[in-house]
């Protein structure tokens, strides 16, 4: 697993494009695991802070209970639709997976009972339409394997 800053050092151009997609909107989608093991998706705000991807959630939320029980999670960037006439000019989408690590609340928070986390990342993926627009490009980073680029038709 890695913290965000490690990925930025290892694959800076890739990390910059992934971060731009995550920063393109406030609401990301987070996937957690329910008590019975089935998936749950929820909206979540997240930000890059001091070399980490961090996020928080309200006290007593079901996603907070999910992460405290099982820290495995995935997060998807905001979805930005590509232009219909030129899909290859669209930004693509980004996602990552790993484990949520609970952190102490910030000293100035008005919500001390909320949950605050950083992500220990196991994988990151960036997918977009290639040029010409007849294939997908998948760029990824995996813990232990590093950066990779491939295409799919």
Backbone bond lengths (Angstrom), bond angles and torsions (degrees), N, CA, C in turn:
res aa  C-N    CA-C-N  psi(-1)  N-CA   C-N-CA  omega(-1)  CA-C   N-CA-C  phi
1 X - - - 1.449 - - 1.522 109.34 -
2 X 1.321 115.24 157.19 1.459 119.84 -178.13 1.521 110.04 -141.91
3 X 1.287 114.10 155.18 1.459 119.80 170.74 1.525 106.77 -88.46
4 X 1.320 117.05 160.82 1.456 121.67 -174.83 1.525 111.94 -56.16
5 X 1.314 117.95 -41.33 1.461 121.43 -178.60 1.515 113.17 -58.80
6 X 1.329 117.12 -32.19 1.467 120.62 178.00 1.532 110.65 -67.69
7 X 1.323 116.81 -39.04 1.467 121.08 178.78 1.525 109.28 -67.88
8 X 1.335 116.92 -39.98 1.467 120.47 177.35 1.536 111.09 -59.95
9 X 1.316 117.83 -38.00 1.467 121.08 179.38 1.524 111.34 -72.55
10 X 1.328 116.89 -38.82 1.463 121.41 -175.04 1.534 112.53 -77.47
11 X 1.327 117.29 -37.88 1.472 121.86 -177.19 1.534 108.74 -140.83
12 X 1.335 117.71 71.67 1.466 120.81 -170.67 1.528 115.64 -61.55
13 X 1.330 118.73 -41.23 1.469 119.66 -179.30 1.521 110.82 -67.42
14 X 1.312 116.95 -43.98 1.459 122.35 176.64 1.531 109.95 -59.79
15 X 1.313 117.73 -49.50 1.465 121.94 -178.96 1.524 111.33 -60.51
16 X 1.320 117.55 -38.51 1.470 120.76 179.76 1.529 111.21 -64.33
17 X 1.338 117.10 -40.12 1.469 119.91 179.23 1.527 111.46 -69.76
18 X 1.328 116.79 -39.05 1.468 120.46 176.75 1.523 109.62 -63.69
19 X 1.303 116.17 -47.17 1.475 119.89 -179.36 1.524 111.12 -61.14
20 X 1.314 118.21 -40.88 1.467 120.82 178.71 1.526 111.02 -58.93
21 X 1.325 117.25 -39.81 1.465 119.78 178.23 1.530 111.26 -68.16
22 X 1.318 117.81 -41.90 1.469 119.94 176.99 1.524 111.16 -64.73
23 X 1.326 117.34 -35.07 1.461 121.30 -179.11 1.530 113.45 -81.13
24 X 1.334 118.01 -5.19 1.470 121.95 -175.29 1.527 113.79 -72.39
25 X 1.299 118.32 -11.14 1.457 121.36 179.07 1.517 109.68 -160.96
26 X 1.311 115.41 162.31 1.465 120.67 -176.92 1.522 112.43 -73.04
27 X 1.320 117.32 -46.03 1.463 120.77 -171.57 1.514 112.93 -92.17
28 X 1.335 113.62 122.18 1.457 121.60 172.69 1.523 106.93 -104.69
29 X 1.314 117.58 170.86 1.461 121.80 174.66 1.514 107.70 -111.67
30 X 1.338 116.15 127.94 1.461 121.07 178.53 1.522 108.59 -112.86
31 X 1.308 115.84 138.13 1.464 122.01 175.54 1.526 107.95 -109.98
32 X 1.327 115.05 129.16 1.459 121.98 176.41 1.524 107.86 -126.44
33 X 1.321 115.68 176.00 1.465 120.29 179.25 1.520 110.24 -111.59
34 X 1.338 115.45 127.62 1.460 121.00 176.55 1.522 109.98 -70.83
35 X 1.309 115.24 170.77 1.468 121.07 -179.93 1.523 111.87 -55.44
36 X 1.344 117.35 -36.63 1.471 120.19 -178.79 1.528 112.81 -84.86
37 X 1.337 117.55 2.86 1.459 121.76 178.18 1.516 114.52 92.15
38 X 1.320 117.60 -6.89 1.461 119.38 178.89 1.534 109.67 -77.63
39 X 1.337 116.88 155.75 1.469 119.62 -176.34 1.523 112.42 -78.49
40 X 1.322 114.49 151.70 1.469 121.85 172.79 1.529 106.40 -131.62
41 X 1.326 118.12 133.28 1.460 120.11 172.64 1.520 108.57 -114.16
42 X 1.322 114.66 145.51 1.456 121.74 -177.10 1.518 108.49 -148.36
43 X 1.316 115.63 159.70 1.459 120.28 172.24 1.521 108.41 -76.58
44 X 1.314 115.19 150.61 1.462 120.25 -178.66 1.525 108.50 -156.61
45 X 1.311 115.41 143.46 1.455 120.22 171.23 1.519 107.93 -97.92
46 X 1.314 116.98 138.64 1.463 121.39 -179.66 1.518 108.12 -143.82
47 X 1.327 115.22 157.15 1.458 120.30 178.48 1.518 109.45 -150.35
48 X 1.321 114.36 159.83 1.459 121.40 176.48 1.529 106.77 -93.76
49 X 1.336 115.19 122.08 1.461 120.86 -175.68 1.524 109.37 -136.50
50 X 1.320 116.77 118.40 1.468 121.67 174.24 1.530 113.24 49.98
51 X 1.329 116.95 47.11 1.456 120.96 176.67 1.515 115.50 80.98
52 X 1.328 117.25 10.45 1.462 121.73 178.40 1.517 110.24 -128.56
53 X 1.333 115.79 152.60 1.457 121.07 165.94 1.524 104.71 -91.35
54 X 1.326 116.73 120.80 1.458 121.73 -176.34 1.520 110.58 -122.20
55 X 1.316 115.18 154.60 1.465 120.84 176.30 1.514 109.28 -158.15
56 X 1.306 115.10 164.97 1.455 120.80 178.47 1.513 109.96 -140.59
57 X 1.331 114.94 168.13 1.460 120.31 177.92 1.511 109.67 -153.79
58 X 1.312 113.62 158.73 1.450 120.56 -176.51 1.524 112.04 -64.14
59 X 1.340 115.14 146.00 1.469 120.76 174.53 1.525 108.32 -59.27
60 X 1.309 115.78 146.11 1.467 122.69 177.49 1.534 114.14 67.55
61 X 1.334 119.12 11.38 1.464 119.66 175.40 1.520 109.64 -76.95
62 X 1.316 116.72 152.18 1.467 119.40 -179.23 1.521 111.24 -67.54
63 X 1.325 118.43 -33.79 1.465 118.62 178.34 1.525 110.79 -68.34
64 X 1.333 118.45 -31.17 1.452 121.21 175.10 1.533 109.77 -65.39
65 X 1.312 116.68 -44.49 1.474 120.08 176.61 1.527 110.48 -61.55
66 X 1.335 115.95 -40.80 1.469 119.50 177.86 1.527 110.79 -56.89
67 X 1.330 117.53 -50.71 1.469 121.08 -175.16 1.522 112.81 -69.82
68 X 1.315 116.90 -32.61 1.466 118.47 177.10 1.526 110.95 -69.91
69 X 1.317 117.35 -27.56 1.469 122.06 178.53 1.532 111.10 -83.39
70 X 1.334 116.45 -41.34 1.467 122.42 -177.05 1.526 107.09 -146.45
71 X 1.318 118.55 108.58 1.466 120.86 -172.15 1.530 115.78 -76.15
72 X 1.326 118.29 -1.77 1.469 118.70 179.63 1.525 109.72 -66.64
73 X 1.331 115.29 136.61 1.465 120.09 -177.70 1.515 110.74 -156.40
74 X 1.326 114.52 165.26 1.458 121.97 172.29 1.522 107.06 -137.34
75 X 1.317 116.46 154.64 1.460 120.71 179.30 1.524 108.71 -139.84
76 X 1.333 115.05 140.53 1.465 122.64 180.00 1.518 108.87 -117.69
77 X 1.318 115.34 140.17 1.463 121.36 177.58 1.527 110.32 -65.68
78 X 1.344 117.46 164.61 1.466 118.88 171.54 1.531 109.32 -57.79
79 X 1.310 116.76 145.74 1.462 121.02 -179.58 1.521 109.63 -88.05
80 X 1.324 115.73 125.23 1.458 122.98 178.17 1.525 107.15 -118.89
81 X 1.299 117.23 114.65 1.460 121.48 -176.76 1.530 111.05 -69.45
82 X 1.328 117.30 136.04 1.466 119.42 175.87 1.532 109.47 -76.76
83 X 1.317 117.08 157.76 1.465 119.44 175.25 1.529 109.58 -61.04
84 X 1.309 117.17 132.15 1.464 121.01 -176.91 1.521 112.53 -60.18
85 X 1.338 116.14 -38.04 1.465 119.76 -177.38 1.530 112.87 -78.59
86 X 1.334 118.47 -20.82 1.463 122.40 -179.91 1.529 109.98 -140.39
87 X 1.331 118.11 70.59 1.466 119.37 -175.84 1.528 114.08 -60.99
88 X 1.329 117.05 -23.83 1.468 119.77 -179.94 1.525 112.67 -70.10
89 X 1.325 118.14 -12.14 1.464 121.02 177.33 1.528 112.07 -91.65
90 X 1.330 117.31 -2.20 1.465 120.94 178.90 1.514 111.54 -73.57
91 X 1.324 116.25 159.39 1.461 120.06 -176.12 1.527 115.37 -78.08
92 X 1.319 117.67 -16.89 1.453 120.44 -176.31 1.511 111.04 84.56
93 X 1.330 115.70 -165.25 1.464 118.87 175.93 1.521 109.71 -139.69
94 X 1.316 114.29 158.40 1.462 120.47 -176.89 1.522 109.50 -128.51
95 X 1.319 114.74 147.53 1.459 120.28 176.37 1.510 108.77 -149.04
96 X 1.312 115.11 159.52 1.453 120.44 177.50 1.517 109.44 -147.92
97 X 1.307 115.92 162.60 1.457 121.80 178.14 1.517 108.69 -141.47
98 X 1.312 114.51 157.03 1.456 120.32 178.81 1.506 110.90 169.90
99 X 1.313 114.81 -146.82 1.466 121.75 -179.24 1.525 108.75 -125.52
100 X 1.329 114.78 134.78 1.451 120.99 176.31 1.526 108.82 -81.46
101 X 1.321 116.71 129.31 1.458 122.70 179.13 1.527 107.06 -112.86
102 X 1.330 116.21 115.82 1.463 119.33 -177.82 1.524 109.92 -68.39
103 X 1.327 115.17 138.50 1.456 122.54 -179.17 1.530 109.00 -122.87
104 X 1.318 117.60 160.61 1.461 119.18 176.95 1.528 110.43 -63.90
105 X 1.323 117.27 151.01 1.469 118.73 177.27 1.528 110.90 -65.76
106 X 1.328 116.09 149.15 1.473 118.47 175.60 1.532 109.35 -58.86
107 X 1.324 116.94 147.48 1.466 119.46 -175.32 1.525 114.12 -60.73
108 X 1.315 117.98 -28.81 1.466 120.78 -175.96 1.533 113.70 -98.85
109 X 1.346 118.72 12.44 1.459 119.73 -175.70 1.528 111.63 -71.52
110 X 1.324 116.54 138.15 1.464 119.46 172.82 1.542 111.36 -82.07
111 X 1.341 116.79 0.55 1.465 121.88 -176.51 1.534 110.44 -125.38
112 X 1.320 118.84 68.02 1.470 120.16 -175.38 1.531 114.11 -65.17
113 X 1.335 118.53 -18.31 1.467 120.80 179.63 1.524 112.91 -91.30
114 X 1.327 116.55 -2.45 1.460 119.94 178.59 1.525 109.42 -71.25
115 X 1.330 116.65 168.02 1.456 121.34 176.91 1.514 110.26 -99.38
116 X 1.319 116.90 134.08 1.463 122.79 179.29 1.523 108.27 -125.10
117 X 1.338 116.40 135.74 1.460 121.13 -172.49 1.521 111.57 -141.21
118 X 1.332 114.70 157.22 1.456 123.19 163.06 1.523 105.01 -121.36
119 X 1.334 116.32 163.52 1.462 120.25 -177.59 1.519 110.56 -110.02
120 X 1.335 116.28 127.10 1.460 122.19 165.27 1.522 105.30 -88.74
121 X 1.316 117.06 112.83 1.462 122.90 -166.94 1.530 111.18 -92.67
122 X 1.333 114.96 133.54 1.461 120.62 175.15 1.520 111.61 -104.32
123 X 1.343 116.73 -28.89 1.463 119.41 179.40 1.518 111.20 -156.26
124 X 1.331 115.21 149.72 1.462 123.70 176.89 1.519 106.79 -136.66
125 X 1.335 116.61 138.98 1.473 119.96 177.96 1.525 110.01 -135.92
126 X 1.316 114.95 143.79 1.456 124.68 175.75 1.524 106.09 -128.30
127 X 1.332 116.79 122.69 1.466 121.78 -177.09 1.520 108.75 -124.78
128 X 1.334 116.52 134.71 1.466 120.28 178.99 1.523 109.35 -154.58
129 X 1.341 115.67 164.10 1.460 122.42 179.06 1.520 108.32 -77.30
130 X 1.325 116.40 131.62 1.463 121.96 -178.41 1.515 112.54 -80.59
131 X 1.316 115.36 177.81 1.465 123.69 176.38 1.514 107.29 -117.38
132 X 1.351 118.18 119.70 1.462 126.91 -1.69 1.533 110.79 -69.28
133 X 1.322 115.47 169.73 1.464 121.81 -172.75 1.527 111.96 -78.17
134 X 1.320 117.02 50.41 1.469 120.76 179.40 1.528 111.76 -119.25
135 X 1.337 116.72 11.47 1.462 120.44 -179.84 1.530 110.48 -156.76
136 X 1.315 115.64 162.66 1.458 121.76 172.90 1.518 109.33 -101.11
137 X 1.309 115.55 148.90 1.453 122.10 172.71 1.525 106.27 -112.13
138 X 1.310 116.33 129.01 1.450 122.41 178.59 1.525 107.57 -120.00
139 X 1.311 115.45 114.16 1.455 121.29 174.40 1.519 106.22 -106.72
140 X 1.314 117.14 139.60 1.452 118.83 -177.83 1.523 111.33 -148.16
141 X 1.304 114.10 161.34 1.455 123.39 172.12 1.525 106.50 -133.13
142 X 1.331 116.90 131.74 1.465 122.21 177.67 1.521 108.71 -128.51
143 X 1.309 116.37 139.74 1.461 121.41 176.82 1.533 108.61 -56.85
144 X 1.298 116.39 130.60 1.456 121.03 179.15 1.513 114.52 86.03
145 X 1.350 118.17 -15.89 1.461 121.11 -179.29 1.519 112.35 -119.60
146 X 1.326 117.48 -23.82 1.450 121.41 179.34 1.521 113.71 79.16
147 X 1.326 114.59 -155.40 1.466 123.24 -174.66 1.521 111.26 -82.00
148 X 1.344 114.87 145.51 1.468 121.22 176.92 1.538 109.15 -151.19
149 X 1.321 117.07 147.55 1.471 122.54 176.65 1.522 107.82 -128.93
150 X 1.331 115.79 133.22 1.467 120.53 176.17 1.514 109.36 -145.91
151 X 1.336 115.89 167.14 1.459 120.87 178.94 1.524 109.40 -123.70
152 X 1.306 114.20 157.83 1.465 120.67 178.94 1.527 108.34 -141.26
153 X 1.337 116.24 130.34 1.476 120.73 179.08 1.507 110.66 -102.79
